[in-house]
Amino acid sequence: PLGIVALGLLFLKVPADKPDADRRLDVGGAILGTAALLLLALALTGEDNDTTFRVLLGAGGIVLALAFLWWESRAKAPMVPLKLFRDKAFSGAQGLTFALYFSLAAITFYLPTVLIAGWGVSPAEVSIVLLPLGIMLTILSPFAGKYADRFGPGPMIAAGSALVALAFFGLGLLVGTHSVWFMVLPMMVLFGLGMSLVVSPLSTAVMTSVEDRDTGTASGINNAVARVAGLFAVATMGGLGAFVFASVLGAGGGALSFGAVHPGGLPPEAVAATDAAFAAIAYVTAALSLLSGIIAWFTLDRRLAA
């Protein structure tokens, strides 16, 4: 029902684009881009496959990604116009999107995993802990958008990214306390506050960095960057977590693995290893979040805040 309502509003309230004779479907780009992402996704997430096979998949994905870039640079109507990346603000927006949404995906995937598998927290409690992110985005994003219009998106994104970095650093530093309500929940509130300062200004930064005819393409590229960042985050941070878990636990780990739920709960040494693994993930994401703020400050602030 909600989808039907959305479609109705789309047709009734959103003005139609003017026909453009230059617009056409980039079939070659769509095929190459989809195939490249498919092979890279299989290489990153296919833990059950042979290592050599995964390497071949990854190599094939890289080759296809390069072929995609070559095709887009020569296509008459490219799906991803590479000329857009010549603009410092647009390129900066994509870079900070990748870094920040990589961090967001890693934390929102592995924090519930650690709480449930490592600490024995119920899924219902985990859902409550994650609520501040959605609530604060809903309430505060409109205000952040207004301030971004006034001061430019750069300062807002930089400040929000710094708060996100602080929240993730706090999660890593205090994970050993096992305090859901006095550690995790406050950090998630801080996380939600930071993201609420980022989301709307980021859209502004992307849209104002291109010509009006390219806003749809720019938005699509930005969303694709965020989704790809999430894919890489879950795959690579899972590997980091597994490595730290095994290193801390040592040879006595046996069949235990990072993030796996075990009947009766984990032994204390495995819980400590789980905490250490998540702390490593949290520190990496904190650094990337801080990096996204730095990118925003130097690529968006001086251009768009004027």
ABEGO torsion letter per residue (X at the ends): XAAAAAAAAAAAABBBBBBBAABBBBAAAAAAAAAAAAAAAAAAABAABBAAAAAAAAAAAAAAAAAAAAAAAABABBABBAAAAABAAAAAAAAAAAAAAAAAAAAAAAAAAAAAAAAGBBAAAAAAAAAAAAAAAAAAAAAAAAAAAAAEAAAAAAAAAAAAAAAAAAAAAAAAAGBAAAAAAAAAAAAAAAAAAAAAAAAAAAAAABBAAAAAAAAAAAAAAAAAAAAAAAAAAAAAAAAAAAAAAEAAAEABBBGBBBBGEBBAAAAAAAAAAAAAAAAAAAAAAAAAAAAAAAAAAAAAAX
